[in-house]
Structures are given as C-alpha cells and as structure tokens.
Amino acid sequence: MRFVRLRCASVGCLLLLLVACSSTTPRMDANDGTAPPVGEWSLVAFLEHDARPTVTPTLAVHSDGTLAGDAGCNRYTGRWAPSPTLGPLAATRRMCPSEVMAVEDRFLAALSRVAGWRADGDRLWLTDASGRDLLAFAR
C-alpha cells in the first residue's frame, strides 16, 4: 500500500512539475524550418541512455496544433503551437505495473525537456536545448 501511495505521489509531482514549467516551455525549431511533424509516431528509443522502451509510448501531432498520445500507462495531451512550441502537458493518473510506470516516467520527463526536433521521412527525433537527441520515433 505504501508503494502505491509513493507511486501516486511521484506521478502527481511529475504532472505538477510539467504544469508549473509551462511558462518556460522551450522553443522548438526544425532544422529545415518545416511545419511540425503531423502524424502518428511510436517511440523506438530513449537516446539519452541508448535504451529501447519495454512498452511503446506514442505521440500524435495534429494539424490544429494539438498533440496527444499514450505515455505507456496513461494518456496525455498538450499543444504543439505553430511557432512551434511544446506546450504544457496534461495526463491521466492511472497506476500500472512498476516497469510500465518507469518507462512512462522517463518518457514524460524527456518530453518536458524537449527544445527542438528534426524529421527525416518516417523518423522523428526530439532534442533538448543543447541539440542532444532525447527521443526517437518512427511512423
């Protein structure tokens, strides 16, 4: 029971952190200046640690500037404005097995640090403020 409370508190703190940091959301620019990568994307790797996820989080970027997806256990939604900027994210608060929650926590934490992106065909990379790749996606 204590573990469940701790996990709930961790997820709650992460969501609060994401909302609190919304006013300092980093600007995102594609290398070639194109529009945001509209479409459905599936995570293939956490590049910061050179690891493949054990569950497959998704990212859907819509032409109206919204984004949504499955973080592994919970659904999330947010805004990818035409500037483009990754806006604050909101997520559901379900509990899943610890290995699934670990992937979700890493995924949402990486999304909160995204400051840029690039796409090449059916591949998408999200980068941090220094240009280092954080997440790799495929269609």
Secondary structure, 3 states (H helix, E strand, C coil): CHHHHHHHHHHHHHHHHHHHHHHHCCECCECCCCCCCCEEEEEEEECCCCECCCCCCEEEECCCCEEEEECCCCEEEEEEECCCEECCCEECCCCCCHHHHHHHHHHHHHHHCCCEEEEECCEEEEECCCCCEEEEEEC
